C-alpha cells in the first residue's frame, strides 16, 4: 500500500509529490527535485493527496 503526499522543500519552498513505501514515515528522506536539498519527509508534509 502506497500513499501520495504533497511535501514542501524547506530550502526553496517548492512543492512536490512523494510516495514513500510502507506506513512508517519516520526517518524517511526526500531529495528536492528543484534544488537538490535533502529533507525529512515527515516534517514537511502539507497534505495527503
Ligand atoms: Zn528545494
mmCIF file of the protein (N, C-alpha, C, O) and its ligand, coordinates in Angstrom:
data_MODEL
# 
_entry.id   MODEL 
# 
loop_
_entity.id 
_entity.type 
_entity.pdbx_number_of_molecules 
1 polymer     1 
2 non-polymer 1 
# 
_entity_poly.entity_id                      1 
_entity_poly.type                           'polypeptide(L)' 
_entity_poly.nstd_linkage                   no 
_entity_poly.nstd_monomer                   no 
_entity_poly.pdbx_seq_one_letter_code       
;(UNK)(UNK)(UNK)(UNK)(UNK)(UNK)(UNK)(UNK)(UNK)(UNK)(UNK)(UNK)(UNK)(UNK)(UNK)(UNK)
(UNK)(UNK)(UNK)(UNK)(UNK)(UNK)(UNK)(UNK)(UNK)(UNK)(UNK)(UNK)(UNK)(UNK)(UNK)(UNK)
(UNK)(UNK)(UNK)(UNK)(UNK)(UNK)(UNK)(UNK)(UNK)(UNK)(UNK)(UNK)(UNK)(UNK)(UNK)(UNK)
(UNK)
;
_entity_poly.pdbx_seq_one_letter_code_can   XXXXXXXXXXXXXXXXXXXXXXXXXXXXXXXXXXXXXXXXXXXXXXXXX 
_entity_poly.pdbx_strand_id                 A 
# 
loop_
_entity_poly_seq.entity_id 
_entity_poly_seq.num 
_entity_poly_seq.mon_id 
_entity_poly_seq.hetero 
1 1  UNK n 
1 2  UNK n 
1 3  UNK n 
1 4  UNK n 
1 5  UNK n 
1 6  UNK n 
1 7  UNK n 
1 8  UNK n 
1 9  UNK n 
1 10 UNK n 
1 11 UNK n 
1 12 UNK n 
1 13 UNK n 
1 14 UNK n 
1 15 UNK n 
1 16 UNK n 
1 17 UNK n 
1 18 UNK n 
1 19 UNK n 
1 20 UNK n 
1 21 UNK n 
1 22 UNK n 
1 23 UNK n 
1 24 UNK n 
1 25 UNK n 
1 26 UNK n 
1 27 UNK n 
1 28 UNK n 
1 29 UNK n 
1 30 UNK n 
1 31 UNK n 
1 32 UNK n 
1 33 UNK n 
1 34 UNK n 
1 35 UNK n 
1 36 UNK n 
1 37 UNK n 
1 38 UNK n 
1 39 UNK n 
1 40 UNK n 
1 41 UNK n 
1 42 UNK n 
1 43 UNK n 
1 44 UNK n 
1 45 UNK n 
1 46 UNK n 
1 47 UNK n 
1 48 UNK n 
1 49 UNK n 
# 
loop_
_struct_asym.id 
_struct_asym.entity_id 
A 1 
B 2 
# 
loop_
_chem_comp.id 
_chem_comp.type 
_chem_comp.mon_nstd_flag 
UNK 'L-peptide linking' . 
ZN  non-polymer         . 
# 
_pdbx_entity_nonpoly.entity_id   2 
_pdbx_entity_nonpoly.name        ? 
_pdbx_entity_nonpoly.comp_id     ZN 
# 
_pdbx_nonpoly_scheme.asym_id         B 
_pdbx_nonpoly_scheme.entity_id       2 
_pdbx_nonpoly_scheme.mon_id          ZN 
_pdbx_nonpoly_scheme.ndb_seq_num     1 
_pdbx_nonpoly_scheme.pdb_seq_num     101 
_pdbx_nonpoly_scheme.auth_seq_num    101 
_pdbx_nonpoly_scheme.pdb_mon_id      ZN 
_pdbx_nonpoly_scheme.auth_mon_id     ZN 
_pdbx_nonpoly_scheme.pdb_strand_id   A 
_pdbx_nonpoly_scheme.pdb_ins_code    . 
# 
loop_
_atom_site.group_PDB 
_atom_site.id 
_atom_site.type_symbol 
_atom_site.label_atom_id 
_atom_site.label_alt_id 
_atom_site.label_comp_id 
_atom_site.label_asym_id 
_atom_site.label_entity_id 
_atom_site.label_seq_id 
_atom_site.pdbx_PDB_ins_code 
_atom_site.Cartn_x 
_atom_site.Cartn_y 
_atom_site.Cartn_z 
_atom_site.occupancy 
_atom_site.B_iso_or_equiv 
_atom_site.pdbx_formal_charge 
_atom_site.auth_seq_id 
_atom_site.auth_comp_id 
_atom_site.auth_asym_id 
_atom_site.auth_atom_id 
_atom_site.pdbx_PDB_model_num 
ATOM   1   N  N  . UNK A 1 1  ? 0.845  -1.194 0.000  1.00 0.00 ? 1   UNK A N  1 
ATOM   2   C  CA . UNK A 1 1  ? 0.000  0.000  0.000  1.00 0.00 ? 1   UNK A CA 1 
ATOM   3   C  C  . UNK A 1 1  ? 0.879  1.242  0.000  1.00 0.00 ? 1   UNK A C  1 
ATOM   4   O  O  . UNK A 1 1  ? 1.726  1.424  0.875  1.00 0.00 ? 1   UNK A O  1 
ATOM   5   N  N  . UNK A 1 2  ? 0.663  2.086  -0.990 1.00 0.00 ? 2   UNK A N  1 
ATOM   6   C  CA . UNK A 1 2  ? 1.459  3.305  -1.034 1.00 0.00 ? 2   UNK A CA 1 
ATOM   7   C  C  . UNK A 1 2  ? 0.547  4.527  -0.950 1.00 0.00 ? 2   UNK A C  1 
ATOM   8   O  O  . UNK A 1 2  ? -0.597 4.508  -1.405 1.00 0.00 ? 2   UNK A O  1 
ATOM   9   N  N  . UNK A 1 3  ? 1.074  5.560  -0.371 1.00 0.00 ? 3   UNK A N  1 
ATOM   10  C  CA . UNK A 1 3  ? 0.318  6.795  -0.238 1.00 0.00 ? 3   UNK A CA 1 
ATOM   11  C  C  . UNK A 1 3  ? 1.010  7.888  -1.034 1.00 0.00 ? 3   UNK A C  1 
ATOM   12  O  O  . UNK A 1 3  ? 2.211  7.814  -1.295 1.00 0.00 ? 3   UNK A O  1 
ATOM   13  N  N  . UNK A 1 4  ? 0.259  8.885  -1.411 1.00 0.00 ? 4   UNK A N  1 
ATOM   14  C  CA . UNK A 1 4  ? 0.823  10.001 -2.149 1.00 0.00 ? 4   UNK A CA 1 
ATOM   15  C  C  . UNK A 1 4  ? 0.700  11.254 -1.287 1.00 0.00 ? 4   UNK A C  1 
ATOM   16  O  O  . UNK A 1 4  ? -0.385 11.625 -0.840 1.00 0.00 ? 4   UNK A O  1 
ATOM   17  N  N  . UNK A 1 5  ? 1.837  11.884 -1.071 1.00 0.00 ? 5   UNK A N  1 
ATOM   18  C  CA . UNK A 1 5  ? 1.869  13.050 -0.202 1.00 0.00 ? 5   UNK A CA 1 
ATOM   19  C  C  . UNK A 1 5  ? 2.330  14.275 -0.972 1.00 0.00 ? 5   UNK A C  1 
ATOM   20  O  O  . UNK A 1 5  ? 3.127  14.178 -1.905 1.00 0.00 ? 5   UNK A O  1 
ATOM   21  N  N  . UNK A 1 6  ? 1.819  15.418 -0.569 1.00 0.00 ? 6   UNK A N  1 
ATOM   22  C  CA . UNK A 1 6  ? 2.346  16.675 -1.073 1.00 0.00 ? 6   UNK A CA 1 
ATOM   23  C  C  . UNK A 1 6  ? 3.296  17.230 -0.018 1.00 0.00 ? 6   UNK A C  1 
ATOM   24  O  O  . UNK A 1 6  ? 2.901  17.463 1.124  1.00 0.00 ? 6   UNK A O  1 
ATOM   25  N  N  . UNK A 1 7  ? 4.541  17.437 -0.407 1.00 0.00 ? 7   UNK A N  1 
ATOM   26  C  CA . UNK A 1 7  ? 5.543  17.916 0.541  1.00 0.00 ? 7   UNK A CA 1 
ATOM   27  C  C  . UNK A 1 7  ? 6.168  19.208 0.031  1.00 0.00 ? 7   UNK A C  1 
ATOM   28  O  O  . UNK A 1 7  ? 6.156  19.488 -1.168 1.00 0.00 ? 7   UNK A O  1 
ATOM   29  N  N  . UNK A 1 8  ? 6.709  19.983 0.950  1.00 0.00 ? 8   UNK A N  1 
ATOM   30  C  CA . UNK A 1 8  ? 7.320  21.254 0.576  1.00 0.00 ? 8   UNK A CA 1 
ATOM   31  C  C  . UNK A 1 8  ? 8.770  21.290 1.019  1.00 0.00 ? 8   UNK A C  1 
ATOM   32  O  O  . UNK A 1 8  ? 9.099  20.979 2.163  1.00 0.00 ? 8   UNK A O  1 
ATOM   33  N  N  . UNK A 1 9  ? 9.627  21.675 0.090  1.00 0.00 ? 9   UNK A N  1 
ATOM   34  C  CA . UNK A 1 9  ? 11.051 21.785 0.407  1.00 0.00 ? 9   UNK A CA 1 
ATOM   35  C  C  . UNK A 1 9  ? 11.299 22.946 1.365  1.00 0.00 ? 9   UNK A C  1 
ATOM   36  O  O  . UNK A 1 9  ? 10.824 24.056 1.124  1.00 0.00 ? 9   UNK A O  1 
ATOM   37  N  N  . UNK A 1 10 ? 12.038 22.703 2.450  1.00 0.00 ? 10  UNK A N  1 
ATOM   38  C  CA . UNK A 1 10 ? 12.324 23.769 3.413  1.00 0.00 ? 10  UNK A CA 1 
ATOM   39  C  C  . UNK A 1 10 ? 13.310 24.798 2.881  1.00 0.00 ? 10  UNK A C  1 
ATOM   40  O  O  . UNK A 1 10 ? 13.397 25.909 3.405  1.00 0.00 ? 10  UNK A O  1 
ATOM   41  N  N  . UNK A 1 11 ? 14.047 24.436 1.852  1.00 0.00 ? 11  UNK A N  1 
ATOM   42  C  CA . UNK A 1 11 ? 15.088 25.322 1.337  1.00 0.00 ? 11  UNK A CA 1 
ATOM   43  C  C  . UNK A 1 11 ? 14.561 26.273 0.257  1.00 0.00 ? 11  UNK A C  1 
ATOM   44  O  O  . UNK A 1 11 ? 14.721 27.489 0.357  1.00 0.00 ? 11  UNK A O  1 
ATOM   45  N  N  . UNK A 1 12 ? 13.930 25.702 -0.775 1.00 0.00 ? 12  UNK A N  1 
ATOM   46  C  CA . UNK A 1 12 ? 13.475 26.537 -1.885 1.00 0.00 ? 12  UNK A CA 1 
ATOM   47  C  C  . UNK A 1 12 ? 11.973 26.793 -1.852 1.00 0.00 ? 12  UNK A C  1 
ATOM   48  O  O  . UNK A 1 12 ? 11.477 27.665 -2.566 1.00 0.00 ? 12  UNK A O  1 
ATOM   49  N  N  . UNK A 1 13 ? 11.245 26.038 -1.027 1.00 0.00 ? 13  UNK A N  1 
ATOM   50  C  CA . UNK A 1 13 ? 9.819  26.283 -0.863 1.00 0.00 ? 13  UNK A CA 1 
ATOM   51  C  C  . UNK A 1 13 ? 8.932  25.665 -1.930 1.00 0.00 ? 13  UNK A C  1 
ATOM   52  O  O  . UNK A 1 13 ? 7.710  25.804 -1.873 1.00 0.00 ? 13  UNK A O  1 
ATOM   53  N  N  . UNK A 1 14 ? 9.526  24.987 -2.900 1.00 0.00 ? 14  UNK A N  1 
ATOM   54  C  CA . UNK A 1 14 ? 8.725  24.341 -3.933 1.00 0.00 ? 14  UNK A CA 1 
ATOM   55  C  C  . UNK A 1 14 ? 8.008  23.114 -3.385 1.00 0.00 ? 14  UNK A C  1 
ATOM   56  O  O  . UNK A 1 14 ? 8.494  22.432 -2.482 1.00 0.00 ? 14  UNK A O  1 
ATOM   57  N  N  . UNK A 1 15 ? 6.845  22.858 -3.957 1.00 0.00 ? 15  UNK A N  1 
ATOM   58  C  CA . UNK A 1 15 ? 6.059  21.704 -3.525 1.00 0.00 ? 15  UNK A CA 1 
ATOM   59  C  C  . UNK A 1 15 ? 6.174  20.587 -4.545 1.00 0.00 ? 15  UNK A C  1 
ATOM   60  O  O  . UNK A 1 15 ? 6.262  20.829 -5.749 1.00 0.00 ? 15  UNK A O  1 
ATOM   61  N  N  . UNK A 1 16 ? 6.172  19.372 -4.048 1.00 0.00 ? 16  UNK A N  1 
ATOM   62  C  CA . UNK A 1 16 ? 6.285  18.210 -4.932 1.00 0.00 ? 16  UNK A CA 1 
ATOM   63  C  C  . UNK A 1 16 ? 5.589  17.020 -4.305 1.00 0.00 ? 16  UNK A C  1 
ATOM   64  O  O  . UNK A 1 16 ? 5.286  17.000 -3.112 1.00 0.00 ? 16  UNK A O  1 
ATOM   65  N  N  . UNK A 1 17 ? 5.345  16.023 -5.152 1.00 0.00 ? 17  UNK A N  1 
ATOM   66  C  CA . UNK A 1 17 ? 4.708  14.811 -4.661 1.00 0.00 ? 17  UNK A CA 1 
ATOM   67  C  C  . UNK A 1 17 ? 5.763  13.830 -4.172 1.00 0.00 ? 17  UNK A C  1 
ATOM   68  O  O  . UNK A 1 17 ? 6.886  13.792 -4.675 1.00 0.00 ? 17  UNK A O  1 
ATOM   69  N  N  . UNK A 1 18 ? 5.377  13.047 -3.189 1.00 0.00 ? 18  UNK A N  1 
ATOM   70  C  CA . UNK A 1 18 ? 6.239  11.982 -2.690 1.00 0.00 ? 18  UNK A CA 1 
ATOM   71  C  C  . UNK A 1 18 ? 5.385  10.757 -2.419 1.00 0.00 ? 18  UNK A C  1 
ATOM   72  O  O  . UNK A 1 18 ? 4.264  10.870 -1.924 1.00 0.00 ? 18  UNK A O  1 
ATOM   73  N  N  . UNK A 1 19 ? 5.911  9.594  -2.741 1.00 0.00 ? 19  UNK A N  1 
ATOM   74  C  CA . UNK A 1 19 ? 5.172  8.353  -2.459 1.00 0.00 ? 19  UNK A CA 1 
ATOM   75  C  C  . UNK A 1 19 ? 6.065  7.375  -1.715 1.00 0.00 ? 19  UNK A C  1 
ATOM   76  O  O  . UNK A 1 19 ? 6.604  6.442  -2.309 1.00 0.00 ? 19  UNK A O  1 
ATOM   77  N  N  . UNK A 1 20 ? 6.221  7.588  -0.411 1.00 0.00 ? 20  UNK A N  1 
ATOM   78  C  CA . UNK A 1 20 ? 7.073  6.708  0.394  1.00 0.00 ? 20  UNK A CA 1 
ATOM   79  C  C  . UNK A 1 20 ? 6.489  5.310  0.489  1.00 0.00 ? 20  UNK A C  1 
ATOM   80  O  O  . UNK A 1 20 ? 5.271  5.136  0.529  1.00 0.00 ? 20  UNK A O  1 
ATOM   81  N  N  . UNK A 1 21 ? 7.357  4.327  0.525  1.00 0.00 ? 21  UNK A N  1 
ATOM   82  C  CA . UNK A 1 21 ? 6.916  2.938  0.687  1.00 0.00 ? 21  UNK A CA 1 
ATOM   83  C  C  . UNK A 1 21 ? 6.714  2.639  2.161  1.00 0.00 ? 21  UNK A C  1 
ATOM   84  O  O  . UNK A 1 21 ? 7.469  3.102  3.016  1.00 0.00 ? 21  UNK A O  1 
ATOM   85  N  N  . UNK A 1 22 ? 5.695  1.865  2.438  1.00 0.00 ? 22  UNK A N  1 
ATOM   86  C  CA . UNK A 1 22 ? 5.439  1.472  3.813  1.00 0.00 ? 22  UNK A CA 1 
ATOM   87  C  C  . UNK A 1 22 ? 4.654  2.524  4.574  1.00 0.00 ? 22  UNK A C  1 
ATOM   88  O  O  . UNK A 1 22 ? 4.373  3.603  4.053  1.00 0.00 ? 22  UNK A O  1 
ATOM   89  N  N  . UNK A 1 23 ? 4.311  2.207  5.780  1.00 0.00 ? 23  UNK A N  1 
ATOM   90  C  CA . UNK A 1 23 ? 3.475  3.100  6.584  1.00 0.00 ? 23  UNK A CA 1 
ATOM   91  C  C  . UNK A 1 23 ? 4.264  3.992  7.517  1.00 0.00 ? 23  UNK A C  1 
ATOM   92  O  O  . UNK A 1 23 ? 3.769  5.030  7.956  1.00 0.00 ? 23  UNK A O  1 
ATOM   93  N  N  . UNK A 1 24 ? 5.485  3.597  7.822  1.00 0.00 ? 24  UNK A N  1 
ATOM   94  C  CA . UNK A 1 24 ? 6.274  4.345  8.789  1.00 0.00 ? 24  UNK A CA 1 
ATOM   95  C  C  . UNK A 1 24 ? 7.108  5.413  8.086  1.00 0.00 ? 24  UNK A C  1 
ATOM   96  O  O  . UNK A 1 24 ? 8.047  5.095  7.357  1.00 0.00 ? 24  UNK A O  1 
ATOM   97  N  N  . UNK A 1 25 ? 6.764  6.668  8.305  1.00 0.00 ? 25  UNK A N  1 
ATOM   98  C  CA . UNK A 1 25 ? 7.444  7.761  7.625  1.00 0.00 ? 25  UNK A CA 1 
ATOM   99  C  C  . UNK A 1 25 ? 8.658  8.269  8.371  1.00 0.00 ? 25  UNK A C  1 
ATOM   100 O  O  . UNK A 1 25 ? 9.456  9.025  7.816  1.00 0.00 ? 25  UNK A O  1 
ATOM   101 N  N  . UNK A 1 26 ? 8.810  7.863  9.634  1.00 0.00 ? 26  UNK A N  1 
ATOM   102 C  CA . UNK A 1 26 ? 9.904  8.410  10.423 1.00 0.00 ? 26  UNK A CA 1 
ATOM   103 C  C  . UNK A 1 26 ? 11.252 8.000  9.845  1.00 0.00 ? 26  UNK A C  1 
ATOM   104 O  O  . UNK A 1 26 ? 11.493 6.826  9.563  1.00 0.00 ? 26  UNK A O  1 
ATOM   105 N  N  . UNK A 1 27 ? 12.108 8.967  9.678  1.00 0.00 ? 27  UNK A N  1 
ATOM   106 C  CA . UNK A 1 27 ? 13.439 8.699  9.154  1.00 0.00 ? 27  UNK A CA 1 
ATOM   107 C  C  . UNK A 1 27 ? 13.527 8.709  7.641  1.00 0.00 ? 27  UNK A C  1 
ATOM   108 O  O  . UNK A 1 27 ? 14.621 8.638  7.081  1.00 0.00 ? 27  UNK A O  1 
ATOM   109 N  N  . UNK A 1 28 ? 12.365 8.799  6.960  1.00 0.00 ? 28  UNK A N  1 
ATOM   110 C  CA . UNK A 1 28 ? 12.397 8.812  5.505  1.00 0.00 ? 28  UNK A CA 1 
ATOM   111 C  C  . UNK A 1 28 ? 12.829 10.174 4.984  1.00 0.00 ? 28  UNK A C  1 
ATOM   112 O  O  . UNK A 1 28 ? 12.395 11.216 5.475  1.00 0.00 ? 28  UNK A O  1 
ATOM   113 N  N  . UNK A 1 29 ? 13.683 10.138 3.990  1.00 0.00 ? 29  UNK A N  1 
ATOM   114 C  CA . UNK A 1 29 ? 14.218 11.374 3.429  1.00 0.00 ? 29  UNK A CA 1 
ATOM   115 C  C  . UNK A 1 29 ? 13.732 11.557 2.003  1.00 0.00 ? 29  UNK A C  1 
ATOM   116 O  O  . UNK A 1 29 ? 13.426 10.595 1.298  1.00 0.00 ? 29  UNK A O  1 
ATOM   117 N  N  . UNK A 1 30 ? 13.670 12.800 1.604  1.00 0.00 ? 30  UNK A N  1 
ATOM   118 C  CA . UNK A 1 30 ? 13.276 13.122 0.238  1.00 0.00 ? 30  UNK A CA 1 
ATOM   119 C  C  . UNK A 1 30 ? 14.267 14.133 -0.333 1.00 0.00 ? 30  UNK A C  1 
ATOM   120 O  O  . UNK A 1 30 ? 14.648 15.093 0.338  1.00 0.00 ? 30  UNK A O  1 
ATOM   121 N  N  . UNK A 1 31 ? 14.677 13.905 -1.575 1.00 0.00 ? 31  UNK A N  1 
ATOM   122 C  CA . UNK A 1 31 ? 15.533 14.886 -2.223 1.00 0.00 ? 31  UNK A CA 1 
ATOM   123 C  C  . UNK A 1 31 ? 14.661 15.799 -3.074 1.00 0.00 ? 31  UNK A C  1 
ATOM   124 O  O  . UNK A 1 31 ? 13.852 15.341 -3.881 1.00 0.00 ? 31  UNK A O  1 
ATOM   125 N  N  . UNK A 1 32 ? 14.842 17.083 -2.879 1.00 0.00 ? 32  UNK A N  1 
ATOM   126 C  CA . UNK A 1 32 ? 14.077 18.060 -3.645 1.00 0.00 ? 32  UNK A CA 1 
ATOM   127 C  C  . UNK A 1 32 ? 14.436 17.967 -5.131 1.00 0.00 ? 32  UNK A C  1 
ATOM   128 O  O  . UNK A 1 32 ? 15.610 17.961 -5.502 1.00 0.00 ? 32  UNK A O  1 
ATOM   129 N  N  . UNK A 1 33 ? 13.399 17.894 -5.969 1.00 0.00 ? 33  UNK A N  1 
ATOM   130 C  CA . UNK A 1 33 ? 13.657 17.777 -7.406 1.00 0.00 ? 33  UNK A CA 1 
ATOM   131 C  C  . UNK A 1 33 ? 14.064 19.127 -8.009 1.00 0.00 ? 33  UNK A C  1 
ATOM   132 O  O  . UNK A 1 33 ? 14.539 19.181 -9.143 1.00 0.00 ? 33  UNK A O  1 
ATOM   133 N  N  . UNK A 1 34 ? 13.884 20.191 -7.270 1.00 0.00 ? 34  UNK A N  1 
ATOM   134 C  CA . UNK A 1 34 ? 14.193 21.537 -7.785 1.00 0.00 ? 34  UNK A CA 1 
ATOM   135 C  C  . UNK A 1 34 ? 15.587 22.004 -7.386 1.00 0.00 ? 34  UNK A C  1 
ATOM   136 O  O  . UNK A 1 34 ? 16.353 22.463 -8.233 1.00 0.00 ? 34  UNK A O  1 
ATOM   137 N  N  . UNK A 1 35 ? 15.921 21.889 -6.093 1.00 0.00 ? 35  UNK A N  1 
ATOM   138 C  CA . UNK A 1 35 ? 17.202 22.433 -5.639 1.00 0.00 ? 35  UNK A CA 1 
ATOM   139 C  C  . UNK A 1 35 ? 18.165 21.364 -5.127 1.00 0.00 ? 35  UNK A C  1 
ATOM   140 O  O  . UNK A 1 35 ? 19.329 21.666 -4.864 1.00 0.00 ? 35  UNK A O  1 
ATOM   141 N  N  . UNK A 1 36 ? 17.706 20.125 -4.981 1.00 0.00 ? 36  UNK A N  1 
ATOM   142 C  CA . UNK A 1 36 ? 18.592 19.043 -4.572 1.00 0.00 ? 36  UNK A CA 1 
ATOM   143 C  C  . UNK A 1 36 ? 18.782 18.893 -3.080 1.00 0.00 ? 36  UNK A C  1 
ATOM   144 O  O  . UNK A 1 36 ? 19.525 18.019 -2.634 1.00 0.00 ? 36  UNK A O  1 
ATOM   145 N  N  . UNK A 1 37 ? 18.116 19.739 -2.295 1.00 0.00 ? 37  UNK A N  1 
ATOM   146 C  CA . UNK A 1 37 ? 18.225 19.625 -0.845 1.00 0.00 ? 37  UNK A CA 1 
ATOM   147 C  C  . UNK A 1 37 ? 17.555 18.346 -0.360 1.00 0.00 ? 37  UNK A C  1 
ATOM   148 O  O  . UNK A 1 37 ? 16.544 17.918 -0.917 1.00 0.00 ? 37  UNK A O  1 
ATOM   149 N  N  . UNK A 1 38 ? 18.114 17.743 0.668  1.00 0.00 ? 38  UNK A N  1 
ATOM   150 C  CA . UNK A 1 38 ? 17.514 16.556 1.264  1.00 0.00 ? 38  UNK A CA 1 
ATOM   151 C  C  . UNK A 1 38 ? 16.834 16.951 2.567  1.00 0.00 ? 38  UNK A C  1 
ATOM   152 O  O  . UNK A 1 38 ? 17.409 17.657 3.395  1.00 0.00 ? 38  UNK A O  1 
ATOM   153 N  N  . UNK A 1 39 ? 15.608 16.486 2.734  1.00 0.00 ? 39  UNK A N  1 
ATOM   154 C  CA . UNK A 1 39 ? 14.892 16.855 3.955  1.00 0.00 ? 39  UNK A CA 1 
ATOM   155 C  C  . UNK A 1 39 ? 14.069 15.681 4.455  1.00 0.00 ? 39  UNK A C  1 
ATOM   156 O  O  . UNK A 1 39 ? 13.807 14.728 3.721  1.00 0.00 ? 39  UNK A O  1 
ATOM   157 N  N  . UNK A 1 40 ? 13.669 15.765 5.710  1.00 0.00 ? 40  UNK A N  1 
ATOM   158 C  CA . UNK A 1 40 ? 12.857 14.722 6.325  1.00 0.00 ? 40  UNK A CA 1 
ATOM   159 C  C  . UNK A 1 40 ? 11.420 14.827 5.832  1.00 0.00 ? 40  UNK A C  1 
ATOM   160 O  O  . UNK A 1 40 ? 10.774 15.866 5.973  1.00 0.00 ? 40  UNK A O  1 
ATOM   161 N  N  . UNK A 1 41 ? 10.939 13.754 5.262  1.00 0.00 ? 41  UNK A N  1 
ATOM   162 C  CA . UNK A 1 41 ? 9.601  13.743 4.684  1.00 0.00 ? 41  UNK A CA 1 
ATOM   163 C  C  . UNK A 1 41 ? 8.529  14.113 5.701  1.00 0.00 ? 41  UNK A C  1 
ATOM   164 O  O  . UNK A 1 41 ? 7.650  14.935 5.439  1.00 0.00 ? 41  UNK A O  1 
ATOM   165 N  N  . UNK A 1 42 ? 8.627  13.489 6.855  1.00 0.00 ? 42  UNK A N  1 
ATOM   166 C  CA . UNK A 1 42 ? 7.577  13.626 7.854  1.00 0.00 ? 42  UNK A CA 1 
ATOM   167 C  C  . UNK A 1 42 ? 7.369  15.075 8.298  1.00 0.00 ? 42  UNK A C  1 
ATOM   168 O  O  . UNK A 1 42 ? 6.245  15.503 8.557  1.00 0.00 ? 42  UNK A O  1 
ATOM   169 N  N  . UNK A 1 43 ? 8.459  15.813 8.379  1.00 0.00 ? 43  UNK A N  1 
ATOM   170 C  CA . UNK A 1 43 ? 8.381  17.193 8.870  1.00 0.00 ? 43  UNK A CA 1 
ATOM   171 C  C  . UNK A 1 43 ? 7.780  18.154 7.856  1.00 0.00 ? 43  UNK A C  1 
ATOM   172 O  O  . UNK A 1 43 ? 7.342  19.247 8.213  1.00 0.00 ? 43  UNK A O  1 
ATOM   173 N  N  . UNK A 1 44 ? 7.761  17.752 6.605  1.00 0.00 ? 44  UNK A N  1 
ATOM   174 C  CA . UNK A 1 44 ? 7.424  18.692 5.541  1.00 0.00 ? 44  UNK A CA 1 
ATOM   175 C  C  . UNK A 1 44 ? 6.157  18.336 4.767  1.00 0.00 ? 44  UNK A C  1 
ATOM   176 O  O  . UNK A 1 44 ? 5.941  18.833 3.662  1.00 0.00 ? 44  UNK A O  1 
ATOM   177 N  N  . UNK A 1 45 ? 5.336  17.492 5.337  1.00 0.00 ? 45  UNK A N  1 
ATOM   178 C  CA . UNK A 1 45 ? 4.085  17.106 4.675  1.00 0.00 ? 45  UNK A CA 1 
ATOM   179 C  C  . UNK A 1 45 ? 3.082  18.254 4.743  1.00 0.00 ? 45  UNK A C  1 
ATOM   180 O  O  . UNK A 1 45 ? 2.808  18.791 5.816  1.00 0.00 ? 45  UNK A O  1 
ATOM   181 N  N  . UNK A 1 46 ? 2.548  18.618 3.601  1.00 0.00 ? 46  UNK A N  1 
ATOM   182 C  CA . UNK A 1 46 ? 1.484  19.611 3.560  1.00 0.00 ? 46  UNK A CA 1 
ATOM   183 C  C  . UNK A 1 46 ? 0.130  18.917 3.689  1.00 0.00 ? 46  UNK A C  1 
ATOM   184 O  O  . UNK A 1 46 ? -0.700 19.268 4.527  1.00 0.00 ? 46  UNK A O  1 
ATOM   185 N  N  . UNK A 1 47 ? -0.058 17.924 2.828  1.00 0.00 ? 47  UNK A N  1 
ATOM   186 C  CA . UNK A 1 47 ? -1.290 17.144 2.937  1.00 0.00 ? 47  UNK A CA 1 
ATOM   187 C  C  . UNK A 1 47 ? -1.140 15.850 2.147  1.00 0.00 ? 47  UNK A C  1 
ATOM   188 O  O  . UNK A 1 47 ? -0.210 15.670 1.361  1.00 0.00 ? 47  UNK A O  1 
ATOM   189 N  N  . UNK A 1 48 ? -2.091 14.965 2.390  1.00 0.00 ? 48  UNK A N  1 
ATOM   190 C  CA . UNK A 1 48 ? -2.125 13.725 1.638  1.00 0.00 ? 48  UNK A CA 1 
ATOM   191 C  C  . UNK A 1 48 ? -2.969 13.923 0.393  1.00 0.00 ? 48  UNK A C  1 
ATOM   192 O  O  . UNK A 1 48 ? -4.024 14.555 0.446  1.00 0.00 ? 48  UNK A O  1 
ATOM   193 N  N  . UNK A 1 49 ? -2.509 13.388 -0.725 1.00 0.00 ? 49  UNK A N  1 
ATOM   194 C  CA . UNK A 1 49 ? -3.252 13.534 -1.979 1.00 0.00 ? 49  UNK A CA 1 
ATOM   195 C  C  . UNK A 1 49 ? -4.167 12.332 -2.210 1.00 0.00 ? 49  UNK A C  1 
ATOM   196 O  O  . UNK A 1 49 ? -4.873 12.278 -3.217 1.00 0.00 ? 49  UNK A O  1 
HETATM 197 ZN ZN . ZN  B 2 .  ? 14.211 22.641 -2.849 1.00 0.00 ? 101 ZN  A ZN 1 
# 
